[in-house]
Amino acid sequence: MSTPTHILACIDAPDPDNFAMLVALARKFPEAELHVLLTGRPVRFNADQSHETWDYDLKASRMAQQVSAARIRAFLNRCDILGPYIFDGGIAPRTLVPHRVHFADYWKFMDVDPLAALHTCELEPQEELIKLIELGPKDWRVVVGGPMTGLAQIIIRNPEVATRITEVHAMFATW
């Protein structure tokens, strides 16, 4: 990857590898503007083995996504990385991992009070990211560490976005 000026990291959370990727990008390219497109995992609170993976609760998924955004901010701040903006990447429609496992992931690391996080974290709307890309440089680099749901959404909403992306680096199905 040549020296980028703008990086869009497409991630899901609470996967620790995505947190590590953000730290690595911020430290390797300290002059670049780092933006995060956070796609939430589909979850259903109190799900058990009888729930199908497609049977999720959108409201619960949005709440978990907001908590994930707060955790990302707190983690990056502890690593002395200020910013970046975290944009709404939607909710992934499918998952290979059962929802009861995803929901349990949110409580493994008690680094942020999840209820307080809901009051302090707002995801930036996709429209704002689209405007940044439209008005910014024509050499955006995209690094994908999670689902491409959010990236697909912003390209569908404004196909001009695709013309400003010069590189896409992605990791898929690595587990």
HELIX and SHEET records of a PDB file:
HELIX    1   1 PRO A   16  LYS A   28  1                                  13    
HELIX    2   2 LEU A   58  ARG A   78  1                                  21    
HELIX    3   3 HIS A   99  ASP A  105  1                                   7    
HELIX    4   4 PRO A  114  THR A  120  1                                   7    
HELIX    5   5 GLN A  126  LEU A  135  1                                  10    
HELIX    6   6 THR A  149  ARG A  157  1                                   9    
HELIX    7   7 PRO A  159  ARG A  164  5                                   6    
SHEET    1   A 5 ILE A  86  ILE A  91  0                                        
SHEET    2   A 5 GLU A  33  GLY A  40  1                                        
SHEET    3   A 5 HIS A   6  ILE A  11  1                                        
SHEET    4   A 5 TRP A 140  VAL A 144  1                                        
SHEET    5   A 5 ILE A 165  ALA A 170  1                                        
END                                                                             
